[in-house]
Amino acid sequence: RRLGASEEELLATQGNLANTYAFLGRFEQALDMNQESYLGYLKLHGEENVYTLRAANNLADVLLSLQRFEEARSLMRKATPVARRVFGQSHDVTFTMKKIHAEALYHDPGATHDDLREAVTKLEELER
């Protein structure tokens, strides 16, 4: 933490560093920072904010990389309706959430046929 930097600037920097860790394959470090960033944006701006929702996407993406599929699905089940309500169906944040949710369904080795059908439905919605 730096004196004089706003909470917004700190969260943005933290999120950028987390994304860099993920790009380098350092997913555990990325997870910790993405969790802090998401919770920080949630506290600062609430759930109906573009930065909060983008941080949720980043967190879910790292959860996927760590094969923590249920946690990624849970986050996307919670955040996607908020993004849809605030931004609409065609916004990039909403689109990304649907994609991540589908990936969390079909990449899970324990996926059921219902999970796979749900993933197909979500992906078909993205195509429209």
ZIFEN-V549424 format. One record per backbone hydrogen bond with DSSP energy under -0.5 kcal/mol. CO is the residue of the C=O (numbers start at 0). NH is the residue of the N-H. Records with the same first field share a line. If there is no record, write none. Layout:
CO: NH / NH
//
This chain:
1: 4
5: 9
6: 10
7: 11
8: 12
9: 13
10: 14
11: 15
12: 16
13: 17
14: 18
15: 19
16: 20
17: 21
18: 22
19: 23
20: 25
21: 24
24: 26
25: 29
26: 30
27: 31
28: 32
29: 33
30: 34
31: 35
32: 36
33: 37
34: 38
35: 39
36: 40
37: 41
38: 42
39: 43
40: 44 / 45
41: 45
46: 48
48: 52
49: 53
50: 54
51: 55
52: 56
53: 57
54: 58
55: 59
56: 60
57: 61
58: 62
59: 63
60: 64
61: 65
62: 67
63: 66
66: 68
67: 71
68: 72
69: 73
70: 74
71: 75
72: 76
73: 77
74: 78
75: 79
77: 81
78: 82
79: 83
80: 84
81: 85
82: 86 / 87
83: 87
87: 90
90: 94
91: 95
92: 96
93: 97
94: 98
95: 99
96: 100
97: 101
98: 102
99: 103
100: 104
101: 105
102: 106
107: 110
111: 115
112: 116
113: 117
114: 118
115: 119
116: 120
117: 121
118: 122
119: 123
120: 124
121: 125
122: 126
123: 127
//
